[in-house]
């Protein structure tokens, strides 16, 4: 292997190791988030509150779009990501109310 290809292989491995660590962080962070949303869902079910809060959801999406811009991440991607998470949370909340 040439020095350039060895450097490229090392850089590729380092990037992939970072991606693997970040994937683990994402999974554990999502798990922690869902623990809290499950607790919220149980509170809502106990107190006969609706499973969805559209005004809060809109504020959260707006906030995430702002954070995405600050982080130099595509805001549309961030919005799609949070919209998916919110729909899963609402689905869990609806299931708790049955």
Beta strands, then each sheet from edge to edge (+ up, - down):
end
